[in-house]
């Protein structure tokens, strides 16, 4: 670790003698120091230089002074603070002993009585601080000191000071500091919403769960997956995992970790009283009976057919099974994207179950030879590797629909789920009756996943000849037209009108199916009509919760209208952690909230999951540019130039990078190749950014005005957050564009 800055040593000379560093974290480095006035050893904490540079210093020191007024036996006091030659610092007692993290690392889980005592002492400290208007924001084992067997909470007020100071500084979003730790962060804090003391109490519940079980209540393969888990996962009762934990204590922790703040215990004082009440401190309570989680992943069916080209059929059956089970409200079903990540995987089911947070796995195989069909399936408990149900179905292609229904109903029965009449009817639906038409439908859908409209169209036409104009085929045909709009191949008004007529006809014919609602929502986004987009896509999400396209376009329609909802992306990542679309939505959310550094790991994860996806490469390049990592942005632009040279996004990102580097002529040359009339509002905005960085401010402003007209109007991003528009701010014509964006954003109501 680095020695203390020379200017700090000089500025505090005669007041503090600064020694060696004794610890470091995301926000600060801690040094052993001697308080020369009082002749005592202290811990002197120094904020990271880039963080100190970005913060509003006066506000930071004001909040530190408020926190220094806290006096409680289980709170580590703050002695002193200041700004020494531009370095923000504060001091606290140097406490000898372990942190709770040190003890957990050694013992993994604590004796029940010790855990209850620590919980009670921390809750008491939180109750006192909350009554004095201070929320900690980062309760975790590292911030709980254990001194002579008792808990002392450190860093009270630091999180509030950083948050408060950051609110006064626009440059803070680039320094890469997040207040709070993913494993213990409440849902409202993770979503960037206002918080109160109940957020600390959520973290307290997570702390208790870990002390008593030896495992975090919420964990995931990435930081974003860990954050997202708290939106959909309910940890099992502690008493079901450790029999000697009293049921009363288990219930207290359950209530502390409630997803909605309003459902939690309201104060630390209530927690202390409950823990001290009769029964809670006794270790003789009986364990709650564990309830099996009704969560399942449908793993990709293995293709055992003689013809390897039948892979589309086994994948199609996998997706159809996922879709069918997703209609059962009592089940949590892993969406297709994450399930398909395990195709041909050799991982053990236990490992897969842990990665996805599910109890059950459906495995199977498909053998198709001509018209003959054989499907084998089994439902396995991922924790024990024991099958709960298994069956083999043999017949012909004409039996495929019956087999799908039997598999779905067998899973529902094995998991003891009672179907409502409407759910039972949906499991028996046959959207396509002709087996050959169904095959063509699966092939066409596979083609559209790869944006291959030319291959999909004749397949759909042939299926329609066999089956007729059924809604499933009409909807897929309409999606080929949507793909033309998405890829910039067409902006034809007549085509859009035709899509709208088909979408509304499908809604009228099948109001309780997602088909028409989704297509109308996609069209609304392309037209810049985000009220229609969000309303329609929201309805489509209710009817088809496993459809990733619907979730993604719902999220980016909100972005375009300036109404970002971070929970949408985080909840999606929790349900579908291996979806690159889910990850990139979380990353994009951070752009429009001014927290780009926080969201970067999610965008990087999207590219890891889909390394050959041009849109993910573009998003990562743009994200790198936003946080000032221009060499990495240039690397992504070079990838796009090699693998997706024809995309307008490629020219836009390359021009942005060239403009930042000062190579303006080359940037303008690249931009001259873009057909601006074929772009939607979102893309028009990004081309405007590139013109701004290339120095053509008049063209940039004209395109920004057009972007607002076309339906991209996140006012705050225009006015303050986007760094690439900085040279335009202060111009009257830019102010007029910003005012138009503000008016459209204010008029957005769904």
C-alpha positions in Angstrom: 0.0 0.0 0.0 1.1 3.5 -0.7 2.6 5.8 2.0 0.6 8.8 3.0 0.7 11.7 0.5 3.5 14.1 1.2 1.2 17.1 1.2 -1.0 15.5 3.9 2.0 14.8 6.1 3.2 18.3 5.7 -0.2 19.9 6.3 -0.8 17.8 9.5 2.7 18.2 10.8 2.6 18.9 14.5 -1.0 17.7 14.8 -0.7 14.1 13.6 2.3 11.9 13.1 1.3 9.6 10.2 2.7 6.1 10.1 2.3 3.0 7.9 -1.0 2.2 6.0 -3.0 -0.5 7.8 -5.9 -1.0 5.4 -7.5 0.1 2.2 -11.0 0.0 0.6 -12.9 1.4 -2.3 -13.1 4.9 -0.9 -10.1 5.4 1.4 -6.8 4.2 2.8 -6.3 3.9 6.6 -3.1 4.9 8.3 -1.8 4.4 11.8 -1.3 7.8 13.3 -0.4 9.5 16.5 -2.6 12.3 17.8 0.1 14.5 19.2 -2.3 16.8 21.0 -3.8 14.0 23.1 -0.9 11.5 22.9 -3.0 8.6 21.6 -2.9 6.3 18.6 -5.7 6.8 16.1 -6.7 5.5 12.7 -6.5 8.2 10.1 -8.7 7.6 7.0 -7.8 9.4 3.8 -10.2 9.5 0.8 -8.9 8.4 -2.6 -7.5 11.4 -4.4 -9.8 11.1 -7.4 -12.8 10.8 -5.1 -11.7 13.8 -3.0 -11.3 15.8 -6.3 -14.8 15.0 -7.5 -16.7 15.5 -4.2 -18.3 18.7 -2.9 -15.8 19.2 -0.1 -17.8 21.5 2.2 -20.9 19.3 2.1 -18.7 16.2 2.8 -17.1 17.8 5.9 -20.4 19.1 7.1 -21.9 15.6 7.0 -18.8 14.2 8.8 -19.2 16.7 11.6 -22.9 15.6 12.0 -21.8 12.0 12.2 -19.2 12.9 14.8 -22.0 13.8 17.2 -23.0 10.2 17.6 -22.2 8.8 21.0 -23.1 5.2 21.6 -21.3 2.2 23.1 -21.6 0.2 19.9 -20.7 3.0 17.5 -17.0 3.8 16.7 -16.7 7.6 17.3 -15.2 10.1 14.9 -12.6 12.3 16.5 -11.6 14.8 13.9 -11.7 15.7 10.2 -10.5 18.2 7.7 -9.2 19.2 4.2 -5.4 19.2 4.2 -4.0 20.6 1.0 -6.8 19.1 -1.0 -6.8 15.8 0.8 -10.0 14.9 2.7 -9.4 13.0 6.0 -10.9 12.0 9.3 -9.8 10.1 12.4 -11.3 7.5 14.7 -10.0 5.4 17.6 -7.5 2.6 16.7 -9.4 -0.4 17.9 -7.4 -3.6 18.5 -9.1 -6.9 17.5 -10.8 -8.6 14.7 -13.6 -7.5 12.4 -16.7 -9.7 12.0 -15.4 -10.6 8.6 -12.1 -11.9 10.1 -14.1 -14.1 12.5 -16.4 -15.4 9.7 -13.4 -16.2 7.6 -12.1 -18.4 10.4 -15.3 -20.0 11.7 -17.7 -19.7 8.7 -20.7 -19.6 11.0 -21.0 -18.4 14.6 -22.5 -20.0 17.7 -26.1 -19.0 17.9 -25.8 -17.1 21.1 -22.9 -15.0 19.8 -24.7 -14.3 16.5 -27.8 -13.1 18.4 -25.7 -10.9 20.7 -23.9 -9.2 17.8 -27.2 -8.8 16.0 -28.7 -7.1 19.0 -25.8 -4.8 19.6 -25.6 -3.7 15.9 -29.4 -3.2 15.9 -29.1 -1.0 19.0 -26.4 1.1 17.3 -28.6 1.5 14.2 -31.6 2.5 16.3 -29.6 5.3 18.0 -28.1 6.5 14.7 -31.5 6.4 12.8 -33.1 8.4 15.6 -30.4 11.1 15.0 -31.0 11.2 11.3 -27.9 9.2 10.2 -28.3 6.1 7.9 -25.1 4.0 7.6 -25.6 2.8 4.0 -22.8 0.1 4.2 -23.5 -2.4 7.0 -21.3 -5.4 6.3 -19.0 -7.7 8.3 -16.0 -5.6 7.4 -17.5 -2.6 9.2 -18.4 -4.5 12.4 -15.4 -4.4 14.8 -15.3 -7.0 17.6 -13.7 -5.4 20.7 -13.5 -7.6 23.8 -16.4 -9.7 22.5 -18.7 -6.8 21.7 -19.7 -5.3 18.3 -18.7 -1.8 17.4 -20.1 -0.3 14.1 -17.5 1.7 12.2 -17.8 4.3 9.4 -21.1 5.7 10.5 -22.0 8.7 8.4 -19.3 8.2 5.8 -21.7 6.8 3.3 -24.1 9.7 3.8 -21.2 12.2 3.5 -20.1 10.7 0.2 -23.6 10.5 -1.2 -24.4 14.0 -0.1 -21.2 15.5 -1.5 -21.6 13.6 -4.7 -25.1 15.2 -5.2 -23.3 18.5 -5.5 -20.7 17.3 -8.1 -21.4 16.3 -11.7 -17.9 14.8 -12.1 -18.5 12.2 -9.3 -20.1 9.7 -11.6 -16.8 8.9 -13.3 -14.7 8.1 -10.3 -15.9 4.5 -9.8 -17.1 4.5 -6.2 -20.4 3.0 -5.1 -21.7 3.5 -1.5 -22.9 0.1 -0.3 -21.7 -3.5 -0.8 -23.6 -5.7 -3.3 -24.1 -8.7 -1.0 -25.8 -6.6 1.7 -27.5 -3.8 -0.3 -31.2 -3.3 0.0 -33.4 -3.5 -3.1 -34.1 0.2 -2.9 -30.5 1.2 -2.5 -29.5 -1.1 -5.4 -32.1 0.6 -7.6 -30.7 4.0 -6.7 -33.9 5.1 -4.9 -34.1 7.2 -1.8 -33.4 5.2 1.3 -34.0 5.4 5.1 -33.1 3.4 8.1 -35.0 0.3 6.8 -32.2 -0.1 4.2 -29.7 -0.6 7.0 -32.1 -3.1 8.6 -32.2 -5.1 5.4 -28.4 -5.3 5.6 -28.7 -6.3 9.2 -30.9 -9.2 8.2 -28.3 -10.3 5.6 -25.6 -10.1 8.3 -27.6 -12.3 10.6 -28.3 -14.9 7.9 -24.6 -15.1 7.1 -23.5 -15.4 10.8 -26.0 -18.2 11.4 -25.7 -20.2 8.1 -22.1 -19.5 7.0 -23.4 -18.4 3.6 -24.5 -15.0 2.2 -28.2 -14.6 1.8 -27.7 -13.2 -1.8 -24.9 -14.2 -4.1 -24.3 -14.5 -7.8 -21.6 -15.2 -10.4 -21.1 -11.4 -11.0 -21.6 -8.2 -9.0 -24.7 -7.4 -11.1 -26.1 -10.9 -10.6 -25.5 -10.6 -6.8 -27.3 -7.2 -6.7 -30.1 -8.6 -8.9 -30.8 -11.7 -6.8 -32.5 -9.7 -4.0 -35.3 -8.6 -6.3 -36.6 -12.1 -7.0 -34.9 -14.5 -4.5 -36.3 -15.1 -1.0 -33.6 -16.8 1.2 -34.9 -19.9 3.0 -35.7 -19.6 6.7 -32.5 -19.8 8.7 -34.1 -22.4 11.1 -34.6 -24.7 8.1 -30.9 -24.6 7.4 -29.7 -24.8 11.0 -32.0 -26.6 13.4 -30.7 -25.0 16.7 -31.7 -21.5 15.5 -34.9 -20.5 17.4 -37.9 -20.0 15.1 -38.4 -16.5 16.6 -34.9 -15.5 15.4 -35.5 -17.0 12.0 -38.8 -15.0 11.6 -37.0 -11.8 12.7 -34.5 -12.3 9.9 -37.2 -13.1 7.3 -38.9 -9.8 8.1 -35.7 -7.8 8.0 -34.9 -9.1 4.5 -38.4 -8.4 3.1 -38.0 -7.0 -0.5 -40.4 -4.1 0.2 -39.1 -1.6 2.8 -42.7 -1.2 4.1 -42.8 -4.9 5.0 -39.7 -4.8 7.2 -39.3 -4.3 10.9 -39.4 -0.5 11.1 -36.7 0.3 13.7 -33.6 -1.2 15.3 -35.3 -0.9 18.7 -38.0 -3.3 17.6 -35.3 -5.8 16.5 -33.6 -5.5 19.9 -36.9 -6.0 21.8 -37.8 -9.0 19.6 -34.4 -10.6 20.1 -34.6 -10.1 23.9 -38.2 -11.3 24.2 -39.0 -14.7 25.5 -37.9 -17.5 23.2 -35.8 -15.5 20.9 -32.6 -15.9 22.9 -33.3 -19.5 23.7 -31.6 -22.1 21.4 -34.3 -24.7 22.0 -36.8 -23.6 19.4 -38.0 -26.0 16.8 -37.0 -25.7 13.2 -39.4 -24.6 10.5 -40.2 -27.3 8.0 -38.3 -26.5 4.8 -40.5 -25.8 1.7 -39.2 -26.9 -1.6 -38.7 -24.0 -4.0 -40.9 -24.2 -7.1 -38.1 -23.0 -9.4 -36.9 -24.9 -12.4 -34.5 -24.7 -15.3 -35.4 -26.5 -18.6 -31.9 -27.5 -19.9 -31.5 -27.7 -23.6 -32.8 -31.0 -25.0 -30.0 -33.1 -26.5 -30.4 -33.7 -30.2 -30.0 -37.5 -30.7 -31.4 -37.4 -34.3 -29.3 -39.0 -37.1 -29.5 -35.6 -38.9 -27.6 -32.9 -37.0 -29.6 -30.3 -38.9 -32.5 -31.3 -36.6 -30.8 -29.2 -33.9 -33.4 -26.4 -34.5 -36.1 -28.9 -33.5 -34.6 -29.9 -30.1 -33.9 -26.2 -29.4 -37.4 -25.3 -30.4 -38.9 -27.9 -28.1 -36.8 -26.6 -25.2 -38.1 -23.1 -25.9 -41.7 -24.2 -26.2 -41.5 -26.1 -22.9 -40.0 -23.0 -21.2 -42.8 -20.8 -22.6 -45.5 -23.3 -21.5 -44.1 -23.5 -17.9 -43.6 -19.7 -17.7 -47.4 -19.3 -17.9 -47.8 -21.1 -14.5 -47.7 -18.3 -11.9 -46.6 -20.5 -9.0 -43.4 -21.6 -10.9 -40.2 -19.6 -11.3 -38.8 -20.7 -14.7 -35.3 -19.7 -15.9 -35.7 -17.9 -19.2 -34.4 -19.4 -22.5 -31.3 -17.3 -22.8 -29.8 -18.5 -19.5 -31.0 -22.0 -20.0 -29.4 -22.3 -23.4 -26.0 -21.3 -21.9 -25.8 -24.9 -20.6 -26.2 -26.5 -24.1 -23.7 -29.4 -24.2 -22.5 -28.4 -20.7 -20.7 -30.9 -18.6 -21.4 -29.1 -15.3 -23.0 -31.0 -12.5 -26.7 -30.3 -11.9 -25.9 -29.1 -8.4 -23.5 -26.5 -9.8 -26.1 -25.4 -12.4 -28.8 -25.1 -9.7 -26.5 -23.0 -7.5 -25.5 -20.7 -10.4 -29.2 -20.1 -11.4 -30.7 -20.2 -7.9 -33.1 -23.0 -8.8 -34.2 -26.2 -7.0 -35.2 -28.4 -10.1 -33.7 -29.1 -13.5 -35.6 -30.7 -16.5 -33.2 -32.7 -18.7 -34.0 -34.6 -21.8 -33.3 -35.7 -25.3 -35.0 -35.7 -28.7 -34.6 -38.2 -31.5 -36.4 -37.4 -34.8 -36.0 -39.7 -37.8 -38.3 -38.8 -40.6 -41.8 -38.7 -39.1 -40.8 -40.9 -36.1 -40.3 -39.1 -32.8 -38.9 -40.1 -29.4 -38.6 -37.7 -26.5 -37.1 -38.6 -23.1 -37.4 -36.2 -20.1 -36.7 -36.3 -16.4 -37.1 -33.8 -13.6 -34.2 -33.8 -11.1 -33.7 -32.3 -7.7 -30.5 -30.2 -8.4 -29.5 -30.3 -4.7 -29.6 -34.0 -4.3 -29.3 -35.2 -8.0 -32.4 -37.4 -7.4 -35.0 -37.7 -10.1 -38.6 -36.8 -9.1 -40.1 -37.9 -12.4 -39.0 -39.4 -15.6 -40.7 -40.7 -18.8 -40.1 -41.5 -22.4 -42.6 -40.7 -25.2 -42.5 -42.5 -28.5 -44.7 -41.7 -31.5 -44.8 -39.6 -34.7 -44.5 -35.9 -35.4 -48.2 -35.6 -35.2 -47.9 -36.4 -31.5 -45.4 -33.6 -30.7 -48.1 -31.3 -29.3 -49.5 -33.9 -27.0 -45.9 -34.7 -25.8 -45.2 -31.1 -25.0 -48.4 -30.8 -22.9 -47.7 -34.1 -21.1 -44.2 -33.0 -20.1 -45.4 -29.6 -18.8 -48.3 -31.2 -16.8 -46.0 -33.8 -15.4 -43.6 -31.2 -14.1 -46.4 -29.2 -12.6 -47.7 -32.3 -10.9 -44.3 -33.4 -9.6 -43.9 -29.9 -8.0 -47.3 -30.1 -6.4 -48.6 -27.0 -8.2 -52.4 -26.5 -8.4 -53.3 -25.0 -11.8 -56.0 -22.5 -12.1 -58.6 -23.2 -14.8 -57.1 -20.6 -17.1 -53.5 -22.0 -16.6 -54.7 -25.5 -17.3 -56.4 -24.3 -20.5 -53.2 -22.5 -21.6 -51.2 -25.7 -21.2 -53.6 -27.4 -23.6 -53.5 -24.7 -26.3 -52.4 -25.6 -29.8 -51.3 -22.4 -31.6 -50.3 -24.5 -34.7 -52.0 -27.8 -35.5 -50.0 -29.1 -38.5 -46.8 -30.8 -37.5 -44.9 -29.7 -40.7 -46.1 -26.1 -40.3 -44.8 -26.3 -36.7 -41.3 -27.4 -38.0 -41.3 -24.5 -40.4 -42.3 -22.1 -37.7 -39.4 -23.3 -35.5 -36.9 -22.8 -38.4 -38.2 -19.3 -39.2 -38.0 -18.3 -35.5 -34.4 -19.5 -35.4 -33.6 -17.4 -38.5 -35.1 -14.3 -36.9 -33.0 -14.7 -33.8 -30.1 -14.2 -36.2 -31.9 -11.3 -37.9 -32.0 -13.3 -41.2 -35.2 -11.9 -42.6 -34.5 -13.3 -46.1 -34.4 -16.9 -44.8 -37.4 -16.5 -42.5 -39.9 -15.1 -44.9 -40.3 -18.1 -47.3 -40.4 -20.5 -44.3 -43.3 -18.5 -42.8 -45.1 -18.3 -46.2 -44.8 -22.1 -46.6 -46.1 -22.6 -43.1 -49.1 -20.3 -43.8 -49.9 -22.4 -46.9 -50.1 -25.5 -44.7 -51.7 -24.1 -41.6 -53.5 -21.0 -42.7 -53.5 -17.4 -41.3 -53.2 -18.4 -37.6 -52.1 -15.8 -35.1 -48.7 -17.4 -34.3 -47.7 -17.3 -37.9 -49.1 -13.8 -38.6 -47.2 -12.5 -35.6 -43.9 -14.1 -36.8 -44.5 -12.6 -40.2 -45.0 -9.2 -38.7 -41.8 -9.6 -36.8 -39.9 -9.9 -40.1 -41.1 -6.4 -40.8 -40.1 -5.2 -37.4 -36.6 -6.5 -38.1 -36.4 -4.4 -41.2 -37.1 -1.3 -39.0 -34.6 -2.4 -36.3 -31.7 -2.9 -38.7 -32.3 0.3 -40.5 -33.2 -1.5 -43.8 -36.5 0.5 -44.0 -38.2 3.5 -42.5 -41.1 3.3 -44.9 -44.3 4.8 -43.4 -46.5 2.4 -45.4 -44.7 -0.5 -43.9 -45.2 0.9 -40.4 -48.9 1.4 -41.1 -49.2 -2.2 -42.3 -47.5 -3.5 -39.1 -49.8 -1.4 -36.9 -52.9 -2.9 -38.7 -51.6 -6.4 -38.1 -50.8 -5.7 -34.5 -54.2 -4.3 -33.7 -55.9 -7.2 -35.5 -54.0 -9.7 -33.5 -54.9 -7.9 -30.3 -58.5 -8.0 -31.3 -58.3 -11.7 -32.2 -56.1 -12.8 -29.3 -56.3 -10.1 -26.6 -54.8 -12.5 -23.9 -51.8 -13.4 -26.0 -48.6 -11.3 -26.1 -48.4 -11.4 -30.0 -50.1 -8.2 -30.9 -49.2 -6.2 -27.8 -45.5 -7.0 -28.4 -45.5 -6.0 -32.0 -47.4 -2.8 -31.3 -44.9 -2.0 -28.6 -41.9 -2.6 -30.9 -43.5 -0.4 -33.5 -44.2 2.3 -31.0 -40.5 2.4 -30.1 -39.4 2.6 -33.7 -41.9 5.5 -34.3 -40.8 7.3 -31.1 -44.3 6.9 -29.6 -43.0 5.7 -26.3 -46.3 6.0 -24.4 -47.7 3.3 -26.8 -44.4 1.4 -26.6 -44.3 1.2 -22.8 -48.0 0.5 -22.3 -48.0 -2.3 -25.0 -44.7 -3.9 -23.9 -45.8 -3.8 -20.3 -48.9 -5.8 -21.2 -46.8 -8.1 -23.3 -44.5 -8.7 -20.3 -47.5 -9.7 -18.2 -48.6 -12.2 -20.8 -45.1 -13.5 -21.8 -42.7 -13.0 -18.9 -40.0 -15.1 -20.6 -39.7 -12.9 -23.7 -36.4 -11.1 -23.5 -37.0 -8.9 -26.5 -40.1 -7.5 -24.9 -38.2 -6.7 -21.6 -35.3 -5.1 -23.5 -37.4 -2.8 -25.6 -39.6 -1.8 -22.6 -36.4 -0.7 -20.8 -34.9 1.3 -23.7 -38.3 2.9 -24.5 -38.2 4.2 -20.9 -34.6 5.5 -21.5 -35.7 7.3 -24.7 -38.5 9.0 -22.7 -36.2 10.0 -19.9 -37.8 7.7 -17.3 -35.2 5.1 -16.4 -36.4 2.3 -14.0 -33.2 0.5 -12.8 -35.3 -2.2 -11.1 -36.5 -3.4 -14.5 -33.0 -4.4 -15.5 -31.9 -5.7 -12.1 -35.0 -8.0 -11.8 -34.4 -9.3 -15.2 -30.8 -10.1 -14.5 -31.9 -12.0 -11.4 -34.3 -14.1 -13.4 -32.0 -14.5 -16.5 -28.4 -13.9 -15.4 -26.9 -15.2 -18.7 -29.0 -12.9 -20.9 -26.7 -10.4 -22.6 -29.7 -8.2 -23.3 -30.5 -8.1 -19.6 -26.9 -7.2 -18.8 -26.7 -4.5 -21.4 -29.9 -3.0 -20.2 -28.5 -2.7 -16.7 -25.4 -1.0 -18.2 -27.5 1.4 -20.2 -29.6 2.3 -17.2 -26.4 3.6 -15.6 -25.8 6.0 -18.5 -29.0 7.8 -18.0 -28.7 7.9 -14.2 -25.3 9.5 -14.3 -23.7 6.4 -12.7 -21.9 5.0 -15.8 -18.9 3.6 -13.8 -21.3 1.5 -11.7 -22.9 -0.1 -14.7 -19.8 -0.9 -16.6 -19.3 -4.4 -15.3 -22.8 -5.3 -16.6 -22.0 -4.1 -20.1 -18.7 -6.0 -20.0 -20.6 -9.1 -18.9 -23.0 -8.7 -21.9 -20.0 -8.9 -24.3 -18.6 -11.9 -22.4 -21.9 -13.7 -22.9 -22.3 -12.7 -26.5 -18.8 -11.8 -27.9 -20.0 -11.8 -31.5 -23.0 -9.5 -30.9 -22.4 -6.2 -32.7 -24.9 -4.3 -30.5 -23.2 -5.5 -27.3 -19.8 -4.5 -28.7 -21.1 -1.1 -29.6 -22.6 -0.6 -26.1 -19.4 -1.6 -24.5 -17.4 0.8 -26.7 -19.7 3.6 -25.9 -19.7 2.8 -22.2 -15.9 2.9 -22.2 -15.9 6.3 -23.9 -18.4 7.6 -21.3 -16.1 6.8 -18.4 -13.0 8.1 -20.2 -11.4 4.7 -21.1 -10.8 5.7 -24.7 -8.2 3.1 -25.7 -10.7 0.4 -24.8 -13.4 2.2 -26.7 -11.2 2.3 -29.7 -10.6 -1.4 -29.4 -14.3 -2.1 -29.6 -14.7 0.3 -32.5 -12.0 -1.6 -34.3 -13.8 -4.9 -33.7 -17.0 -3.4 -35.2 -15.0 -2.2 -38.2 -13.8 -5.7 -38.8 -17.0 -7.7 -38.1 -19.9 -5.3 -38.7 -18.6 -2.6 -41.0 -22.0 -2.0 -42.6 -23.8 -1.0 -39.4 -24.4 2.7 -38.9 -23.5 2.1 -35.2 -20.0 1.2 -36.3 -19.4 4.4 -38.2 -20.9 6.4 -35.2 -18.6 4.8 -32.6 -15.5 5.0 -34.8 -16.2 8.7 -35.4 -16.8 9.4 -31.7 -13.4 7.8 -30.9 -11.7 9.7 -33.7 -13.2 13.0 -32.6 -12.1 12.5 -29.0 -8.6 11.8 -30.3 -8.6 15.1 -32.3 -8.7 13.4 -35.7 -11.7 15.4 -36.7 -11.4 15.1 -40.5 -11.4 11.3 -40.3 -14.4 11.5 -37.9 -16.4 13.6 -40.4 -15.4 11.3 -43.3 -16.8 8.3 -41.4 -20.0 10.2 -40.5 -20.6 11.1 -44.1 -21.2 7.4 -44.9 -24.2 7.2 -42.5 -27.7 7.5 -44.1 -29.2 9.7 -41.4 -32.7 9.5 -42.8 -32.8 5.7 -42.1 -32.1 6.2 -38.4 -34.4 6.2 -35.4 -34.3 8.8 -32.6 -31.8 6.9 -30.4 -29.3 6.4 -33.2 -29.7 10.0 -34.5 -28.8 11.2 -31.0 -25.6 9.2 -31.0 -24.6 10.4 -34.4 -25.1 13.9 -33.1 -22.7 13.2 -30.3 -20.0 12.1 -32.8 -20.5 15.3 -34.8 -20.1 17.4 -31.7 -16.8 15.7 -30.8 -15.7 16.1 -34.5 -16.3 19.9 -34.1 -19.3 20.3 -36.4 -21.5 21.8 -33.8 -24.2 23.1 -36.2 -24.7 19.6 -37.6 -24.7 18.1 -34.2 -27.5 20.5 -33.0 -29.6 19.9 -36.1 -29.4 16.2 -35.4 -30.2 16.6 -31.7 -33.3 18.5 -32.7 -34.2 15.8 -35.1 -33.6 13.1 -32.4 -36.1 14.9 -30.1 -38.6 14.9 -32.9 -38.1 11.3 -33.6 -38.6 10.3 -30.0 -35.4 10.4 -28.1 -35.7 13.0 -25.3 -34.0 12.1 -22.0 -33.7 15.7 -20.9 -31.2 15.2 -18.0 -28.8 13.3 -20.3 -29.0 16.2 -22.8 -28.7 19.0 -20.3 -26.1 17.6 -17.9 -25.0 14.0 -18.0 -23.7 13.4 -21.5 -20.0 14.4 -21.6 -19.9 14.5 -25.4 -22.3 17.5 -25.6 -20.3 19.7 -23.3 -19.1 22.1 -26.0 -22.7 22.8 -27.0 -23.9 23.7 -23.6 -24.3 27.5 -23.3 -25.6 28.0 -26.8 -29.1 29.3 -27.2 -30.0 26.8 -29.9 -28.8 24.0 -27.7 -31.0 25.4 -24.9 -34.0 25.3 -27.2 -33.4 21.6 -28.0 -33.1 20.9 -24.3 -36.3 22.7 -23.6 -38.1 20.6 -26.3 -36.7 17.4 -24.7 -37.9 18.6 -21.3 -41.4 19.3 -22.6 -41.7 15.9 -24.3 -40.4 14.1 -21.2 -42.9 16.0 -19.0 -45.7 14.9 -21.3 -44.8 11.2 -21.0 -47.4 9.5 -18.9 -48.1 5.7 -18.9 
